[in-house]
Amino acid sequence: MAAQVTKTVFFTSFLILSISVLFSQGALDGHYYDQTCPQAESIIAQAVRNATIFDPKVPPRLLRMFFHDCFIRGCDASILLDSTPENKAEKDGPPNVSVRAFYVIDDAKAKLEKACPNTVSCADIVAVAARDVVTMSGGPFWNVLKGRKDGRISKANDTANLPAPFLNVTGLIQSFAKRGLEIKDLVTLSGGHTLGFSHCSSFLPRLHNFSAVHDTDPSMNPTFASMLKTKCPNPSTNGNAGQVLDSTAARFDNDYYKQLVAGKGVFLSDQSLYIDDRTRAIVESYAKDQNLFFSEFANSMVKLGNVGVIEAGEVRVNCRRAN
């Protein structure tokens, strides 16, 4: 996902991940809290809606949070745990330092603890919030399967396993496959980049000294490249400078794929999806048919939410620390 989905910076290919994290689906259920906390989803939705009113960056940040959580140890809310003097946690790993909006999850959790103490896991809150920001931004709705438990382990070094914005399709396929995700899931979930923004550092190598033959990545639309060079000179002196990831970055739609067809993908990993024969047809189909993209995105998000489900974990009282 990502994430500024968001995304949106995923890091290098998969190295080590527990087999139980890869393919476990657990006993998730769309009606998991119907009896124990029937108001759970409405409480989460209200927290997300209130935060988005005051900060329009909340949707891409929460969607990216879900992707980055699930891609490390599975969907166990390990990204929410704070660092301690003895341990540097995931949220402080290099690709996650720009993941924000943790306060939205804190707010939802505090309200849920008052309504239904010790019932709703932080992992489920992140999963539901990711769905809500997509729907609130004009994207599809899906029934989030719930029943995840929260993990107790979070290590910053593990964030090196996130797919990087400079990976080619082969590297991306390998990374997604380690999580039990297929090529279609790769292309579909990359569409989460329709929400968000990236700083120059994540795509600057495409603009300057790209190769011995080309100063600029030749797969990039020349006019688009010139515009990005104006925003991101080399060296870039403005650490806040960057570019939205599609032309309708506040709205969840299929414009991301239209941008790839036009040679206007911001990340090399994005544009490579249109260059590679294994993924081009899927990109083209989503660029032409938004309803198809919406349907497949919902399916792939459910599939991603099944990665690394913990059945024997805990329900944290405070999402920032283990009980």
C-alpha positions in Angstrom: 0.0 0.0 0.0 1.3 3.3 0.5 2.2 4.4 2.0 1.7 9.8 1.7 0.8 6.4 1.0 1.2 7.6 0.7 2.4 6.3 0.4 4.4 6.3 0.2 7.7 4.8 0.5 8.2 1.0 0.7 11.7 -0.2 1.4 13.9 -3.0 0.1 12.9 -6.6 -0.7 12.0 -9.2 1.8 14.8 -10.8 3.8 13.5 -12.7 6.8 9.9 -13.2 8.0 8.4 -15.9 10.1 6.5 -18.4 8.1 3.5 -17.9 10.5 3.5 -14.3 9.4 3.3 -15.1 5.7 0.2 -17.0 5.0 -1.7 -17.4 8.3 -5.3 -16.3 7.9 -6.5 -17.1 11.4 -10.2 -17.0 12.3 -11.2 -13.6 11.0 -14.9 -12.7 10.8 -16.7 -9.7 9.4 -19.1 -9.9 12.3 -16.5 -10.5 15.0 -17.6 -7.6 17.3 -21.3 -7.8 16.6 -22.0 -9.1 20.1 -19.1 -7.8 22.1 -18.8 -4.3 20.7 -21.4 -3.6 18.0 -20.5 0.1 17.9 -16.8 -0.5 17.2 -16.8 0.4 13.5 -18.9 3.6 14.0 -16.5 4.7 16.8 -13.5 4.2 14.5 -15.2 5.9 11.6 -16.0 9.0 13.7 -12.4 9.3 14.9 -11.2 9.1 11.4 -13.8 11.6 10.1 -13.1 14.1 12.8 -9.3 14.0 12.2 -9.7 14.3 8.4 -11.8 17.5 8.8 -8.8 19.2 10.5 -6.0 17.4 8.5 -6.6 16.3 4.9 -3.3 14.3 5.1 -4.9 11.8 7.4 -6.4 9.5 4.7 -3.1 8.7 2.9 -1.3 8.5 6.2 -3.6 5.9 7.6 -3.7 3.9 4.4 0.1 3.8 4.3 0.2 2.9 8.0 -1.9 -0.3 7.2 0.4 -1.3 4.4 3.5 -0.8 6.4 2.2 -2.6 9.4 1.1 -5.7 7.4 4.2 -5.9 5.3 6.6 -6.3 8.3 5.3 -8.9 10.8 1.8 -9.2 9.4 -1.2 -7.1 10.4 -0.5 -7.1 14.2 -0.2 -3.3 14.9 3.5 -3.6 15.6 3.9 -0.3 13.8 2.1 1.4 16.6 4.4 0.4 19.4 6.7 3.1 20.7 10.5 2.7 21.0 12.0 2.1 24.4 15.5 2.6 25.8 16.1 -1.1 25.1 14.5 -1.3 21.7 14.1 0.9 18.6 10.6 0.1 17.2 9.3 0.0 13.6 7.8 3.5 13.7 11.3 4.8 14.1 12.8 2.8 11.2 14.0 4.9 8.2 11.0 4.3 5.9 8.5 4.8 8.7 9.7 8.1 10.1 7.3 9.9 7.8 4.3 7.7 8.8 2.1 10.0 10.8 -1.5 10.2 12.3 -0.9 7.7 15.1 -3.0 10.0 17.2 -6.1 9.0 15.2 -5.6 5.4 16.3 -5.0 6.6 19.8 -8.2 8.5 19.8 -10.3 5.6 18.5 -8.7 3.2 20.9 -9.4 5.5 23.9 -13.1 5.7 22.9 -13.3 2.0 22.4 -11.8 1.3 25.8 -14.6 3.3 27.4 -17.3 1.6 25.3 -16.0 -1.9 25.2 -12.9 -2.4 27.5 -10.3 -4.9 26.5 -12.2 -6.0 23.4 -11.1 -4.3 20.1 -7.5 -4.9 19.0 -5.3 -2.1 17.7 -4.6 -4.2 14.7 -8.3 -4.3 13.8 -8.6 -0.5 14.4 -5.8 0.1 11.8 -7.5 -2.3 9.3 -11.0 -0.6 9.7 -9.5 2.9 9.6 -7.7 2.0 6.3 -11.0 1.0 4.8 -12.7 4.1 6.1 -10.2 6.5 4.6 -10.6 4.9 1.2 -14.4 5.0 1.4 -14.4 8.6 2.7 -12.1 9.6 -0.2 -14.5 8.3 -2.8 -13.2 4.8 -3.1 -14.9 1.4 -2.5 -16.4 -0.1 0.7 -15.7 -3.6 1.8 -16.5 -5.6 4.9 -13.3 -5.7 7.0 -12.7 -9.1 8.5 -11.8 -8.7 12.1 -10.5 -10.7 15.1 -6.8 -9.9 14.8 -4.7 -9.8 18.0 -1.9 -7.4 18.7 1.8 -8.4 18.5 4.3 -7.6 21.2 7.4 -7.3 19.0 8.4 -4.3 16.9 12.0 -3.8 15.6 13.1 -0.9 13.4 15.6 -3.1 11.5 12.6 -5.1 10.1 11.5 -2.0 8.1 14.4 -2.8 5.7 12.0 -5.5 4.4 9.6 -2.9 2.9 9.6 -2.6 -0.9 11.5 0.5 -2.0 10.4 3.1 -4.5 13.3 2.2 -6.8 12.5 -1.5 -7.1 11.7 -2.9 -10.6 8.8 -5.3 -11.2 10.9 -8.4 -10.5 11.8 -7.1 -7.0 8.3 -6.1 -6.3 6.8 -9.4 -7.4 9.3 -11.2 -5.1 8.5 -9.0 -2.1 4.7 -9.4 -2.5 5.0 -13.1 -3.1 6.7 -13.5 0.3 3.5 -12.2 1.8 1.3 -14.6 -0.2 0.3 -11.8 -2.6 0.1 -12.3 -6.4 1.0 -10.1 -9.4 -2.5 -8.7 -9.6 -2.4 -7.8 -5.9 0.9 -6.0 -6.5 -0.6 -3.8 -9.3 -3.9 -3.4 -7.4 -2.5 -2.4 -4.1 -0.1 0.0 -5.7 -3.2 1.9 -6.7 -3.3 3.1 -3.1 -0.8 5.7 -4.3 -3.8 7.5 -5.7 -3.8 9.1 -2.3 -0.7 10.9 -1.2 2.5 12.7 -1.6 6.2 11.9 -1.8 9.3 13.9 -0.9 11.9 14.5 -3.5 14.3 12.1 -2.0 12.2 9.1 -3.1 12.4 9.9 -6.8 15.3 12.3 -7.2 17.6 9.6 -8.8 15.1 9.4 -11.7 15.7 13.1 -12.4 19.4 13.6 -12.2 22.3 11.3 -13.3 19.9 8.4 -13.9 22.5 6.4 -15.9 25.6 6.6 -17.9 23.5 7.2 -21.0 20.5 9.2 -19.7 20.5 12.0 -17.2 16.7 11.6 -16.7 14.8 8.3 -16.6 13.7 7.8 -20.3 10.5 6.2 -19.2 9.3 9.5 -17.7 7.2 11.9 -19.7 9.7 14.7 -20.6 7.4 17.6 -19.7 6.6 15.9 -16.4 10.3 15.4 -15.7 11.0 19.0 -16.4 8.3 20.1 -13.9 9.7 17.7 -11.2 13.2 19.0 -11.8 12.0 22.5 -11.0 10.5 21.2 -7.7 13.4 19.0 -6.9 16.8 20.4 -8.1 20.0 18.4 -7.4 20.9 18.7 -4.7 17.5 19.4 -3.2 17.7 22.0 -0.5 14.1 22.0 0.6 13.4 18.9 2.6 9.6 19.4 2.4 9.5 19.7 -1.4 7.9 16.9 -3.3 5.1 15.8 -5.6 1.6 14.3 -5.2 1.4 10.8 -6.6 -1.4 11.5 -9.0 -3.3 14.5 -10.3 -6.3 13.9 -8.0 -4.3 13.1 -4.8 -7.2 13.9 -2.4 -9.6 11.6 -4.2 -9.5 7.8 -4.4 -9.9 7.0 -8.1 -8.1 5.3 -11.0 -6.1 8.4 -12.0 -2.9 6.8 -10.7 -3.1 4.3 -13.5 -3.8 6.9 -16.1 -0.7 8.7 -15.0 1.4 5.6 -15.5 0.1 5.1 -19.0 1.1 8.8 -19.7 4.6 8.2 -18.3 3.9 10.3 -15.2 4.5 7.8 -12.5 6.4 9.4 -9.7 8.3 6.4 -8.3 10.4 4.1 -10.5 8.5 1.2 -8.9 5.2 2.8 -10.1 6.3 3.5 -13.7 7.9 0.0 -14.0 4.4 -1.5 -13.6 3.5 0.0 -17.1 6.9 -0.8 -18.6 6.9 -4.5 -17.7 5.0 -7.0 -19.8 3.9 -8.9 -16.7 1.9 -6.0 -15.3 1.1 -3.6 -18.2 -2.2 -5.1 -19.2 -3.5 -4.9 -15.6 -2.5 -1.2 -15.4 -4.2 -0.5 -18.7 -7.4 -2.3 -17.6 -7.6 -0.2 -14.4 -6.9 3.0 -16.3 -9.9 2.3 -18.5 -12.3 0.9 -15.9 -12.5 2.5 -12.4 -15.2 0.1 -11.3 -12.9 -2.9 -12.0 -10.1 -1.3 -10.0 -12.4 -0.6 -7.1 -13.7 -4.1 -7.0 -10.2 -5.6 -7.2 -8.8 -3.2 -4.7 -11.4 -4.2 -2.1 -10.5 -7.9 -2.8 -6.8 -7.3 -2.4 -7.2 -5.3 0.7 -9.0 -8.2 2.3 -6.2 -10.5 1.2 -3.5 -8.1 2.6 -5.4 -7.9 5.9 -5.1 -11.7 6.2 -1.3 -11.6 6.3 0.2 -12.6 9.6 -2.9 -12.8 11.6 -2.1 -13.5 15.3 -4.6 -15.7 17.1 -2.7 -16.0 20.4 -1.7 -12.4 21.0 -3.3 -9.8 23.2 -5.7 -6.8 22.9 -3.6 -3.8 24.0 -5.2 -1.3 26.3 -2.8 1.3 24.9 -1.8 0.8 21.3 1.6 2.3 21.9 2.8 -0.3 24.3 2.3 -4.0 25.1 0.1 -4.9 28.1 
